[in-house]
Amino acid sequence: MKKKTNGKTPKKNTRRSKEKEINIIEGALRVFGEKGFEETTISAISKAAQISDATIYEYFSSKEEVLFSIPKFYTQREFDRLREIGRFIQCPKERMRGIIQAYLEFYEKNRLYTSVVMLSLKGNRNFLKSDAYKIIREASRTIVDTFSEGVEKGVFRDDIDPHLFRNMVLGFIEHLTIQWLLVERPASITEYRDQIFDMCMRAVLKDADSESLNLKCQTLNITITKE
C-alpha cells in the first residue's frame, strides 16, 4: 500500500486490513454516489463505513484519495472479468459485442459507481494523473487489442487507428450512460447493445457482406452479474 502523507504508518496489507479498506471504499461509494464530491465529508464516509474518521486516515490521506480508490478497485475487478470473457470468444467481431455488453451491463447494474465515475471524475485533472486512471485506460485496451486482432484476421479494416475506434466505442457508451444518469432515459442502456455494436461495425468491417461474417461468428449473450 502507498505511504500516506498524514505522518501515520499505513496498515499492513493483511487480509483483515484489506477487508477494512474495501469496507471504506464501499461506504464512500454510497456517499459520493448520493451527495457528489463537494458535499461529501470524511465524517459522512466514516459513518457509512461504520468506522471512525481516524481509521479512514490510516488508509487514505485525503477525501480525494478515497474517491480515486473507487474506480481503481472496481475497474480492476471488472477488467479481470472482461479478460475472462475474451478467452472464450475466438471471433474478434463477437468478442467486441461481448465487450460492449460487459460495459453496459456493469454501468447499469452499478448505478452509484457509474454516477461517481461519469459525473464526479470525468473532469477531474488530478484523476487523469492517478493510478486509478491508468487501470481504466488499461481496461480499455481490450477494445484496442480486439480490434487489432480483427485487422490481422481480415475482419476489420486496416486503415483505421485502433485507438480512434476505442474512442468511438466508449463515446457511444458514455454518452448514452450520462443521459441515462441525468434524465433517466432510456430506461435501460443494455437494450442498446446491438445498436451501438451495429453502428461501430458499419464503420470498421472489412467485408461489406456482414452476413458472411455472421456465418463464421456465432452471436453470444454474456451476462455480467453484480457481486
C-alpha positions, -999 to +999 in steps of 0.1 A: +000+000+000+012+035-007+027+056+020+003+082+035+010+119+038-005+123+072+025+110+090+009+078+102+022+043+095+000+027+069-017-005+077+000-037+067-017-054+037-032-082+058-065-099+049-082-081+077-069-047+068-077-053+032-113-061+041-115-029+061-101-009+032-128-024+009-154-015+035-143+021+034-144+021-004-179+006-005-191+032+022-175+060+002-192+048-030-226+052-014-219+086-001-202+100-032-229+085-054-257+102-034-241+135-024-213+141-050-177+150-042-181+186-029-209+177-004-192+146+009-171+147+041-148+123+057-172+120+086-200+110+062-178+083+047-168+070+082-204+069+092-214+049+061-185+025+067-193+024+104-158+033+115-140+064+130-126+093+110-092+083+123-094+049+109-100+063+074-068+083+077-049+051+085-057+040+049-062+072+029-046+106+031-075+127+018-111+126+006-098+128-030-077+097-025-107+078-012-126+090-043-099+077-066-098+044-049-134+036-060-126+032-098-093+016-090-109-012-070-140-018-092-123-013-126-096-038-117-122-064-107-142-059-139-111-058-161-102-093-148-137-104-156-135-089-191-103-108-198-121-140-188-149-133-213-123-128-241-108-162-235-139-179-247-147-159-278-124-165-307-141-143-332-129-106-328-163-093-341-183-112-315-157-105-287-163-068-294-201-074-290-193-091-256-171-061-245-198-036-253-223-057-234-200-060-205-195-022-202-233-015-205-243-042-180-217-031-155-227+005-157-264-003-154-261-028-125-238-004-106-255+029-109-238+046-079-204+036-092-214+049-127-226+082-113-193+087-094-171+079-124-192+097-151-202+128-131-176+133-104-144+120-120-146+128-158-135+164-154-110+159-125-075+168-137-058+150-107-077+118-115-062+118-150-027+116-133-037+089-109-031+051-107-068+045-109-070+062-143-041+041-156-062+010-147-092+024-166-070+030-196-056-005-194-090-020-192-100-001-224-071-019-241-094-049-245-111-029-273-078-019-289-064-054-288-096-070-301-098-045-330-061-051-338-067-089-338-097-084-361-074-064-385-049-093-386-077-118-393-091-097-421-123-090-402-118-052-397-104-025-420-067-018-417-069+019-424-085+029-391-065+037-359-073+012-332-073+039-305-097+061-325-120+031-328-118+026-290-127+063-285-157+058-308-170+027-289-165+043-255-180+076-268-213+059-277-214+041-244-206+070-222-229+095-240-258+071-236-249+063-200-246+100-189-280+107-205-294+077-186-280+091-153-291+127-158-326+123-173-333+086-167-337+079-204-335+054-218-349+031-191-323+005-198-289+012-215-282-026-220-311-027-246-289-005-268-261-031-271-269-042-306-274-007-319-241+005-306-224-026-319-240-023-353-230+014-357-194+006-348-193-024-371-206-005-401-176+018-397-149-008-395-160-041-411-137-050-440-163-073-456-194-053-465-214-085-466-219-088-428-240-120-433-209-139-444-193-129-411-223-139-391-220-174-405-185-176-391-192-159-358-219-172-336-236-144-316-231-149-278-251-135-249-229-130-218-245-117-186-223-099-161-238-103-126-232-079-097-212-094-069 
